[in-house]
């Protein structure tokens, strides 16, 4: 069985791992965001 590697790009929008994060996956047109509830007003 051949395993394929994937490239994930995580952009730390606030410069910290506990803040907002934008995630993109190579060869995928979607974008995922991770936003803590306390930061939703930003």
Secondary structure, DSSP 4 states (H G I P E B T S, - for coil): -------EEEEETTSSTTS-EEEEETT---EEEE--GGGTT-
